Amino acid sequence: MSVIVCSFAGWIQIRLATNPDPPDEPRGISGYTFALPGEPDLDRLLRTSDPVAPRSHGPLIGVAVRAVTVDGVAVPGHPLVGARVELRSAPIFESVNDVVMAAGVEALEPFDLELVHGDFRLRRRDYLDPAQPDLTVYTAPPALLAARRTADVTLSNTLLQEAIGSTDAVGYRAARLAQLRADLAHTKDPYARAALGRRISELEITDPDDRRTMSMTFVETRHYTLNGPVDLVDPAGWLAGLATYQTFACDLATGVWDADALSAYTVGTLALPTL
Amino acid sequence: MQVAGLGAHHAPPPIAPIRTREDLIDALGRAAELEHAIMCQYLYAAFSLDHTAPDLGPEDSETVRGFIMGCLLIARQEMEHLGLVSNLLVAIGAPPNFDRPNLPLPPRFYQVEAPLALLPFGDDFLALAAQLELPCDQPTGHPIGPYYASIAEVYERLREGFVTLGNPDAPTAATLFLGPDAPQLDNAAFGAAPGQLWYDITLLRVTDLASALATIDLIRVQGEGATPMVLAHPVLLGVKLDTTSHYARVLAMQTAWDALSSSARAAALRPVPANPQSYPHGDIDPAATVCLFRDPRAVALATLGVRAYELMLLMLTRQYGASDATADDLVMYQSIAFFPLMTAVVRPVSELLVQLPAGDGVHVAAFTFELDGPIRAYRDRTSFHVQLVERFQHLADGFAALAAEPDVPPRLGFVATNVAYLTERMRAYVAAHP
């Protein structure tokens, strides 16, 4: 038995309203995130690629495998390095404003991970209960749902350093503000101007203790056990001997919430047992 | 009819200063009702606006969204003020007061010159808000006439009362604050640091004269903008004060409203009536114009909405002051009343009602903020919890039935799902905590 561990990282997009807006607020009013003029409604979906209405000067959305180890030994040229990591089935942070779970420790559900690289594809889901694949956060027994709570919520600069190359969240937002102000000076389109105006007014809130800035250091850690059917297309045999009868462990840390760009940074590992 | 010789021509007496604990409790009780009513006014105005109206251009749309954001921000701070007044009441040995009369109320109902009414956003609402939030330009401790000119004077009198009764030389000082252990809600209850602003609010615990005065001055600075008052309190040094008071915000909204074209103003305003009602009330200003809903869906949803709101108030009442609530109970009340009921039930219902016709051929419906009876303090946890489950079940049944009707907004199904989930949470909690 051997274990291949894929380490991945990248930016994701989450177009969601923030408290105290209702979870299904479509445009954003009383929180600090908004659908801007000309943008479609907020939808709460976590996107690992193909961002909807990506914001100017925001991070590029995409998560990819950065490194692979086999039994703890780095394999720099492993063919899975560079594979796209996708979360499928429309995942949502499901607190429902504390109806279902407390904000910050809420479930990310469903969790359906896919690695894609050329013709290669591996997809598997962590079902709340594999015997009841249709369970949702509303219908799952409380004990099952409790297992979906975040494993840890911390304030940390480590992920911030990795994502933006600095621990200066205030400076990061200030640089964005300067870029948007410069853009506004030569923007004529009324929709673009209104959108820039809203973003600028939010970025002008520079208090480091305000959640717009402080949330850049929030890190939520989650553990998953991929337990559904394995969907593997592996023409080159990169994962030959994959133990599909075993569960796959996936750890995920998400943070660096860039409220202006509706984006966050995520890192994680996927452990693949092979015979 | 005037009776000669009985003083019919005398001017009303000035409002008496506060000189006893009961004076203080009465005045704080009225302040709680005022804050509560004013909160309703701002919420009502916010939901009368539609920043997504197709006839609004992008710039005007953002301006209107700014009005909604401003009204909701002020409403949150009015909720905070209600919470702070509740802490003041509890600190001096009184129960909280989450009750209030139905709206509209005539001028001087609370000895405040202004009326209280549910008005759609616009000139009338902004004028009323400005009158209520008007800064007090009199010297501190000035005598107050027969009526308060604004809310600032209500707190001016309360402040003077606390100073009189709580100063170290007063015979009442030693017993005025009956116990710092009395349940209050402060920032710590929400995981926030002392003095930290979260969601634009901060909750202070009241244990002595200094914290009582800091609490009153915080209310004043947020309302009228009396910044120097707050800077005098060490407990508030950590508060990152928003330099924009309610009064300043209201004036800014008036300026921005005036700058909108008449067509933009018309597009931004939903045809929301003043003072909506789902059934007639005998306790309101008889001279005021009201709108009685006639559409059965509007009546049903308005009734469910105010029942959810009432349930929230009952749980808040249990959170403050002495009761037989356990520590787990208090956590449960807080975890249900605040985000779930406020933001995932009451607010969506407010937004859904304006999508239904009022049934008078002119207006759409709106959240009525009606209270069907006094908000009582339930003292026995066992019977309260039985009633909580019953009330939640009635709400869940009602929302489910209404969501199944034709021609109701699909979002009602989302609310129904959430209420059903909360009902089961409540049932499970009560079963596990006999």
Interface residues (C-beta under 8 A of the other chain):
Chain A: N19 P20 D21 P22 P23 D24 R27 I29 S30 F34 P37 G38 V96 N97 D98 V99 V100 A102 A103 Y138 P142 P190 Y191 R193 A194 A195 G197 R198 D207 D209 D210 R211
Chain B: H51 T52 G57 P58 E59 S61 E62 R65 I68 M69 L72 L73 R76 Q196 W198 Y199 K240 S335 F338 F339 P340 M342 T343 A344 R347 P348 E351 R411 F414 T417 N418 Y421 L422 A428
